[in-house]
């Protein structure tokens, strides 16, 4: 009887833990959304119209997510590698806002920040690395 | 003989009262904690909260009770003093003796009262110092990496704020995207927060503490309160010195009263003949 009770309690505890929602932070949500958008923009497996439509939706979501991160007081002074890296480069982290600020398309701004320009691509030579 | 014995006992009693050790239990009547809740309160409200906590303590009850006793004792001293002045003979001597006893009781009560006031002031000083220490400790815990992060976050927010209008006009063009539900709700909530914030700032309980019309920070106000209580401790110490003098006077009065009953003329005459050290002081002072 005692064993049955113990097993039931353990199962119940597991069920409670399994059922509790695991919330990702605002920063994690934003970064996931940004990664998906960049993947969409760089993908060669879709039509331009499809890419345009998907990236437009992602951009709308990212506007809000970027603002949520910038306004998130729980991130203030949260000295973790993830948060530190996010705030070290505004242009890469808050891509939509930074690109709008510079009147560029998000992908253009992203590539510029990474040092990839039309000139550098055109001037590149194929070869082994 | 009975009167003389009583007077001697009185002298001894006064001497003991004047040198009695501090009331060890006084400080135990109030032990406030420097809680986080207290730290978060506005400066002037913090002082009120501490005062309210004190009023509910055993120390406050004891001090109020002692104050009442002192007040009654002062009244009976005034009555006795008037009675002594209006009588003579044996009755006057009895009243004088009673007057001295009452003075001794008054000194004992006042000593107790000063101990309680000292305990209150010392407890407040300790509490304010702990609060100040906790507030400073909170400010000090910022590592180099954290300071850098805070700078980056501040810069990011400043950049976002300064470019918001420009970014909005670009991003929220009809061709780009309509304003989202989050943006709309955020604007509504922000307006509500600003109104509430204005009310909080204007609330009388949230006014910055002032000293002589000058607004003070919480740190400054706490230091001001510590200084105030330190001065209370210094005054209590001075009052104890006054009590010591009072006790000395009562002892002397008691001695004089006993001498009045059985004057020792031989001793008095010899006393007159004795050379006093003070009479030679002038020899040692050159100017």
Interface residues (C-beta under 8 A of the other chain):
Chain A: X56 X59 X60 X63 X64 X67 X68 X70 X75 X76 X77 X78 X79 X83 X84 X87 X88 X90 X93 X94 X96 X97 X100 X101 X103
Chain B: X142 X143 X145 X146 X148 X149 X150 X152 X153 X155 X156 X157 X159 X160 X163 X166 X167 X170 X171 X176 X177 X180 X182 X183 X186
